[in-house]
């Protein structure tokens, strides 16, 4: 099943999606017909400039959601929180999809509405994600930051093009769980949900305010496509360290541009991002209990297990041996 739409500021996703399914919306809730699966999409509008949709469903066939650029520049900001431990694939500019796997557990995406994107949800998997749609001026007033860094300035300025990915902290994961448990039949549920959504925005922007205060570099769908391809290349084989000159050639970018745009989008240097992914993979493998510490280290390209142990302890506060014993 494919649903395609243009991301204009006033587009009502749920109404149009319901028409696509041949379903109806009652009290701002779209209940999936049994023939398609089970679950719902709920929409809440706190103000005309601040809305949220909550997606909770399991479908009987793959779902592909294609968002096409509005062509209007940044007149709407989308904050996307995906908290599943199942596989999610995201693509920009209709190119190769980027996989967020069970190793990462979650993904946060902050984007302007002038970039094309495709999200693929496989059938039979429980889908849980939240999309916050908010206009730049409203977000700027809501955050009320006296000296915002360049990331915040970019996001809250109309006409900017941007894409940022952030890791999901344990606080954010817990917040999403609390929101999923809210009884929406309660008379104060709408107000309570608004409070919780604002807390969610706070947790995200607290992370974004920690990013380096560097100038924003212009980005377009073609750049994003290349960056996500490079990210895939980094994660394809974590036993092989990245070589900047080779990655730049693959991306058809200068080394300087690739370094700048990668760090801007993902919040870290290429090598640090690779090392973090390496440690996350190590933790995942150790948690499974099917490999020894030595086997895990060698599989991830470490010839010196003492170095592997020190690096792992730096990331997780425990040696691989102790982490494996607790898993």
C-alpha positions as CSV (number, residue, x, y, z in Angstrom):
1,X,0.0,0.0,0.0
2,X,1.4,3.4,-1.0
3,X,0.2,6.7,0.1
4,X,1.7,9.8,-1.5
5,X,1.0,13.5,-0.5
6,X,2.4,17.0,-0.8
7,X,3.6,18.5,2.4
8,X,1.8,21.8,2.4
9,X,1.4,23.5,5.8
10,X,-2.4,23.1,5.7
11,X,-2.5,19.5,4.5
12,X,-4.6,17.2,6.7
13,X,-2.8,13.9,6.6
14,X,-5.4,11.8,8.4
15,X,-8.4,13.0,6.4
16,X,-6.7,12.2,3.1
17,X,-5.2,9.0,4.3
18,X,-8.7,7.8,5.5
19,X,-10.0,8.6,2.0
20,X,-7.2,6.5,0.5
21,X,-8.1,3.6,2.7
22,X,-11.9,4.0,2.2
23,X,-12.2,4.5,6.0
24,X,-13.8,7.2,8.1
25,X,-12.6,9.5,10.8
26,X,-14.6,9.9,14.0
27,X,-13.7,12.3,16.8
28,X,-10.2,12.8,15.1
29,X,-9.5,9.1,15.2
30,X,-9.0,6.9,12.1
31,X,-9.6,3.2,13.0
32,X,-8.1,0.8,10.6
33,X,-10.6,-1.6,8.9
34,X,-10.1,-5.2,9.9
35,X,-9.3,-6.1,6.3
36,X,-6.2,-4.0,6.5
37,X,-5.0,-4.7,10.0
38,X,-5.7,-3.3,13.5
39,X,-4.9,0.0,15.3
40,X,-5.5,3.6,14.8
41,X,-4.2,7.1,14.0
42,X,-5.2,9.9,16.3
43,X,-4.9,13.6,15.5
44,X,-4.8,16.4,18.1
45,X,-4.7,20.1,17.2
46,X,-3.5,22.2,20.1
47,X,-3.5,25.4,18.0
48,X,-3.7,26.0,14.2
49,X,0.1,26.1,14.2
50,X,0.8,23.2,16.5
51,X,-0.6,19.7,15.8
52,X,0.2,16.1,16.5
53,X,-0.6,12.7,15.0
54,X,-0.2,9.4,16.9
55,X,0.3,6.2,14.9
56,X,-0.4,2.9,16.6
57,X,-1.2,0.0,14.3
58,X,-0.2,-3.4,12.8
59,X,-1.0,-3.9,9.1
60,X,-1.5,-6.9,6.9
61,X,0.5,-5.4,4.1
62,X,3.5,-3.1,3.7
63,X,2.8,0.6,4.1
64,X,4.8,3.2,2.1
65,X,4.2,6.8,3.0
66,X,5.7,9.3,0.4
67,X,5.9,12.9,1.4
68,X,6.5,15.2,-1.6
69,X,8.0,18.7,-1.2
70,X,5.5,21.5,-0.9
71,X,7.8,23.8,-2.9
72,X,7.1,26.5,-0.4
73,X,10.3,26.3,1.7
74,X,10.2,25.9,5.4
75,X,6.7,26.9,6.4
76,X,6.2,23.8,8.6
77,X,8.5,21.8,10.8
78,X,8.1,18.1,11.3
79,X,9.4,16.4,14.4
80,X,9.3,12.6,13.9
81,X,9.7,10.2,16.9
82,X,9.8,6.6,16.0
83,X,10.1,4.4,19.1
84,X,9.8,0.9,17.8
85,X,12.4,-1.9,18.2
86,X,11.3,-3.3,14.8
87,X,12.8,-2.2,11.5
88,X,12.0,1.2,10.0
89,X,13.3,2.4,6.7
90,X,13.5,6.1,5.7
91,X,14.5,7.5,2.4
92,X,14.8,11.1,1.0
93,X,14.4,12.1,-2.6
94,X,12.9,8.7,-3.4
95,X,16.4,7.1,-3.3
96,X,18.0,4.3,-1.3
97,X,16.3,3.8,2.0
98,X,18.2,4.2,5.3
99,X,17.5,1.5,7.8
100,X,16.9,2.2,11.5
101,X,17.3,-1.3,13.0
102,X,16.6,-3.0,16.2
103,X,20.2,-2.1,17.2
104,X,19.3,1.6,17.3
105,X,15.8,1.0,18.7
106,X,14.6,4.5,18.0
107,X,15.0,7.5,15.7
108,X,14.3,11.2,15.9
109,X,14.1,13.3,12.7
110,X,13.7,17.1,12.5
111,X,13.0,18.3,9.0
112,X,11.7,21.2,6.9
113,X,8.8,20.3,4.7
114,X,10.6,21.0,1.4
115,X,12.4,17.7,1.3
116,X,10.9,14.6,-0.3
117,X,10.9,11.5,1.9
118,X,9.7,7.9,1.9
119,X,9.0,5.8,5.0
120,X,8.4,2.1,4.7
121,X,6.6,0.1,7.4
122,X,6.8,-3.7,6.9
123,X,3.6,-5.7,7.3
124,X,3.1,-7.6,10.6
125,X,5.2,-5.2,12.6
126,X,3.7,-3.1,15.4
127,X,4.0,0.6,14.4
128,X,4.3,3.2,17.1
129,X,5.4,6.7,16.1
130,X,4.5,10.3,16.7
131,X,4.6,13.3,14.3
132,X,4.6,16.8,15.6
133,X,3.8,19.5,13.0
134,X,4.6,23.0,14.1
135,X,5.1,26.3,12.3
136,X,8.5,28.0,12.8
137,X,7.2,31.2,14.4
138,X,5.1,29.3,16.9
139,X,8.0,27.1,17.8
140,X,10.3,30.1,18.3
141,X,7.8,31.6,20.7
142,X,7.3,28.3,22.5
143,X,11.0,27.7,23.0
144,X,11.7,31.3,24.0
145,X,15.5,31.0,23.8
146,X,17.2,34.3,24.3
147,X,20.5,33.2,22.6
148,X,19.7,30.3,20.3
149,X,22.5,28.5,18.6
150,X,22.7,28.2,14.8
151,X,20.7,25.0,14.7
152,X,17.8,26.5,16.6
153,X,17.9,29.6,14.5
154,X,17.8,27.6,11.3
155,X,14.8,25.5,12.5
156,X,12.8,28.5,13.7
157,X,13.4,30.6,10.6
158,X,10.9,30.4,7.8
159,X,12.3,29.4,4.4
160,X,15.2,27.3,5.8
161,X,15.9,23.8,4.5
162,X,17.3,21.3,7.0
163,X,17.4,17.8,8.2
164,X,18.7,16.7,11.6
165,X,18.8,13.3,13.2
166,X,19.1,12.8,16.9
167,X,19.5,9.8,19.1
168,X,16.7,9.0,21.5
169,X,17.5,9.3,25.2
170,X,16.0,7.1,27.9
171,X,14.1,10.1,29.1
172,X,12.5,10.6,25.6
173,X,11.7,6.8,25.4
174,X,10.0,7.0,28.8
175,X,8.1,10.1,27.8
176,X,6.7,8.3,24.7
177,X,5.6,5.4,26.8
178,X,3.8,7.7,29.2
179,X,2.1,9.4,26.2
180,X,1.0,6.1,24.8
181,X,-0.7,5.2,28.1
182,X,-2.8,8.4,28.4
183,X,-6.5,7.7,28.7
184,X,-7.9,9.8,25.9
185,X,-11.4,9.4,27.3
186,X,-10.5,11.5,30.2
187,X,-11.9,15.1,30.1
188,X,-8.4,16.6,30.7
189,X,-6.6,14.2,28.3
190,X,-6.2,16.8,25.5
191,X,-4.7,19.3,27.9
192,X,-2.5,16.6,29.5
193,X,-1.3,15.4,26.1
194,X,-0.3,19.0,25.1
195,X,1.8,19.2,28.3
196,X,3.5,15.9,27.5
197,X,4.1,16.9,23.9
198,X,5.8,20.2,25.1
199,X,7.9,18.1,27.4
200,X,8.9,15.9,24.4
201,X,9.8,19.0,22.4
202,X,11.9,20.2,25.4
203,X,13.8,17.0,25.6
204,X,14.6,17.1,21.9
205,X,15.7,20.7,21.8
206,X,17.7,20.3,24.9
207,X,19.8,17.9,22.8
208,X,19.9,20.3,19.8
209,X,21.1,23.2,22.0
210,X,24.2,21.1,22.8
211,X,25.3,21.0,19.2
212,X,28.2,23.2,18.2
213,X,27.3,26.8,17.3
214,X,28.5,26.6,13.7
215,X,27.0,28.3,10.6
216,X,24.3,26.4,8.8
217,X,25.2,25.0,5.4
218,X,22.5,25.0,2.8
219,X,21.2,21.5,2.0
220,X,18.8,20.1,-0.6
221,X,17.3,16.8,-1.4
222,X,20.2,15.7,-3.6
223,X,22.6,16.4,-0.7
224,X,20.4,14.5,1.7
225,X,20.3,11.5,-0.6
226,X,24.1,11.4,-0.7
227,X,24.5,11.8,3.0
228,X,22.1,9.0,3.8
229,X,24.0,6.8,1.2
230,X,27.2,7.6,3.0
231,X,25.6,6.7,6.4
232,X,24.6,3.4,4.9
233,X,28.2,2.8,3.7
234,X,29.5,3.5,7.2
235,X,27.1,1.0,8.8
236,X,27.4,-1.6,6.0
237,X,30.6,-3.1,7.5
238,X,31.6,-1.9,11.0
239,X,34.8,-3.9,10.9
240,X,36.3,-1.5,8.3
241,X,37.1,2.1,9.5
242,X,35.9,4.9,7.1
243,X,38.3,6.6,4.7
244,X,37.2,10.2,4.1
245,X,38.7,10.5,0.6
246,X,36.8,7.3,-0.5
247,X,33.5,8.5,1.0
248,X,33.8,11.9,-0.5
249,X,34.3,10.3,-3.9
250,X,31.2,8.1,-3.4
251,X,29.2,11.1,-2.4
252,X,30.5,13.2,-5.3
253,X,31.3,15.9,-2.7
254,X,34.5,17.6,-1.6
255,X,35.9,16.2,1.6
256,X,35.2,19.6,3.3
257,X,31.5,19.7,2.2
258,X,31.0,16.0,3.2
259,X,32.4,16.6,6.7
260,X,30.4,19.8,7.2
261,X,27.0,18.4,6.0
262,X,27.5,15.0,7.8
263,X,28.2,16.6,11.1
264,X,25.4,19.2,10.7
265,X,22.8,16.4,9.9
266,X,23.9,13.7,12.3
267,X,25.4,15.8,15.0
268,X,28.9,14.2,15.0
269,X,31.9,13.7,12.8
270,X,32.0,10.7,10.4
271,X,34.5,8.8,12.5
272,X,32.8,9.4,15.8
273,X,29.5,8.4,14.3
274,X,31.1,5.2,13.0
275,X,32.7,4.4,16.4
276,X,29.4,5.0,18.2
277,X,27.6,2.7,15.8
278,X,30.4,0.1,16.4
279,X,29.9,0.2,20.1
280,X,26.1,0.0,19.7
281,X,26.6,-3.1,17.5
282,X,29.0,-4.6,20.1
283,X,26.4,-4.0,22.9
284,X,23.7,-5.6,20.7
285,X,25.9,-8.7,20.0
286,X,26.9,-9.1,23.6
287,X,23.3,-8.7,24.8
288,X,22.3,-11.6,22.6
289,X,24.8,-13.8,24.5
290,X,25.8,-15.8,21.4
291,X,29.3,-14.5,21.1
292,X,32.2,-14.1,23.5
293,X,33.8,-10.7,24.2
294,X,36.8,-11.8,22.0
295,X,34.5,-13.0,19.1
296,X,32.6,-9.7,19.3
297,X,35.7,-7.6,19.2
298,X,37.3,-9.5,16.3
299,X,34.0,-9.4,14.4
300,X,34.0,-5.6,14.6
301,X,37.5,-5.3,13.4
302,X,39.4,-4.9,16.7
303,X,42.8,-6.8,16.6
304,X,43.6,-5.4,20.0
305,X,41.0,-6.5,22.5
306,X,42.3,-4.2,25.2
307,X,41.6,-1.3,23.0
308,X,38.1,-2.7,22.3
309,X,37.5,-3.0,26.1
310,X,38.6,0.5,26.8
311,X,36.5,2.0,24.1
312,X,33.4,0.0,25.1
313,X,33.8,1.1,28.7
314,X,34.1,4.7,27.6
315,X,30.8,4.4,25.9
316,X,28.8,2.3,28.4
317,X,30.6,2.7,31.7
318,X,31.2,-1.1,31.9
319,X,33.8,-3.4,30.3
320,X,32.4,-5.7,27.7
321,X,32.9,-8.7,30.0
322,X,30.8,-7.1,32.8
323,X,28.2,-5.8,30.3
324,X,27.9,-9.3,28.9
325,X,27.4,-10.8,32.3
326,X,24.6,-8.4,33.1
327,X,22.8,-8.8,29.8
